[in-house]
């Protein structure tokens, strides 16, 4: 069975500091990987995705994630965070078989302080 | 704006009652997914429809049912409601059923059972 582990439930950082949100997955088949962000009282927004090709993927707002197959990880990073990045971040996998569901991690709350 | 519309945004009802949640997918998307987000279970996949037909089922209770109509909107019906059904219910849509297609989420319906 596939699973996703987000090791940190909350990550507090100061504004303009770098941050890494960790995500590990387990799967015996090929997976597609996603990061979603949920701002307070809002739905989930797709932040970035890894489908194939380059293992480093970037979003338009400065986040990046690197797919590491040997370590089964897909950590999310940003070199300098803003107050507006405060949100809940979810890592998700989608297996490349006949089931089409997303399997989500438990989420990491990023709290950016001034 | 993801293009996925969910109504109502909030729903308050009592135990034993029945409710219907509605979802309109993005224009052109044929696939609709339902997820439940609760404090104890996190984000859980419930069910998926593609072009009117059920395609995948997750941890959906027998008291819950869903359907997708010819105009591609979907409804999630929850009956004999219990306190534990209180949660945020998300609908997501994608163009097709390929595992590499990202899902776009609506803002959710917050269901509160009193």
Interface residues (C-beta under 8 A of the other chain):
Chain A: X32 X34 X36 X42 X43 X44 X45 X46 X49 X51 X52 X90 X94 X95 X96 X97 X98 X99 X100 X101 X102 X103 X104 X105 X106 X107
Chain B: X2 X4 X6 X31 X33 X35 X42 X43 X44 X45 X48 X55 X56 X58 X90 X92 X97 X99 X100 X102 X103 X104 X105 X106 X107 X108
